[in-house]
Amino acid sequence: MPLTTSQKKYLRGLTHDLQPVVMVADKGLSENVLAEIEQALEHHELIKIKLRGDRKQRGEWIEQLVETSQADLVHSIGQVVCLYRRHPKKPKIALPR
């Protein structure tokens, strides 16, 4: 189920205090990086990722991240992207309706 505008706004507010948990750089989205992102989403639900690359490369990485992780894109600003995926059994973040 895609996030509503009010839910994205709420999650953007929560991302201000977050530090990036994963950094993607020269080697791109390797299997290890994708596994780390998967683990972070499983544990935190809402994560911030730092992408070190040019604009075109970052756009491709964001598309691949959203597709492979089945997470929702909360927002992306410059080199930072925030993803949210609700934990299926024990959700930590209560989203507004």
N, C-alpha and C positions, 0 to 999 in steps of 0.2 A: 504494500500500500504506500503510495507516494506521500511525502510530507506536505501538509498544507502550509500556506504562507505564514500563518501565525505560529505554527510549530517550528518552522525554519527560523523565524525571528527570535523565538525563545531559545533555540539551540545556539544561534549566533551570540546571544548574550552570555551563554555558558562558556563559549569558546574563548572569551577574552582572557580568562585566568589560566588557560591551559598552555603548557609548553609542548613543543613538537616532540612526539614520541619516536618518530622515525624520520630519517633524512634520506632522500633519494638523490644520488649524485651521478658521477661519471658512469658507473656501471649500470645505471638504470634500474628497472624493476626486475631484479633477479628473483629466483625462487626463494632465496633467504629473506629478501626484503618483503616479498609478498606474504611469506609465512609469518614474519614479524608483525606486519599490518593485520593479518588475520587474528593473531593472538591478542594484539592490542584491542581490536574491535570486540573480541569475545570478552575481554576483561573489563574494558572501560565504556563501551558502547559509543562514546563520542571521542574522537581523536583528532589531533592536529598533526599534519605531515608537512615537512619542509621539502620542497622540490628545487634542486639546483640545476637549472638548465635554461635554455632560451625559451621564449614564449611558445613557439610551435611545439617543442619537445614537452613542455609542461602540460600543454593541452592534450597531447596524445597520452601522456602518463595518467592524467586525471580520468580520461575516458576509460583507459584500461583498468585503473583502480576501481572505478565504480562498477564496471562490468564483472571483474573477477571476484570482488569482495561482496557483491550484492548489497552494497551500502548506499545510502542516500547522500548526495552531495549537499552539504549545508551551505558552504560558500567557499570561494577561492579568491584570495587577494594577493597579487604579486606572486611570491614564491611559496605561499602557504595555502594549504587546502585543508578543509575540515570535513570529516566524514562521520556519519551516524548510522549505526545498525543496531536495532533493538535486540536485546538478548532474548532468545525464545522462551527460556524458562524462568529466569530471574532478572527482569528489567530493573535497572537502577534509576533511570531517568523517567519521571512521569511527565508525559507530554500534555500540553493543553489541547482541548478539542478545538 
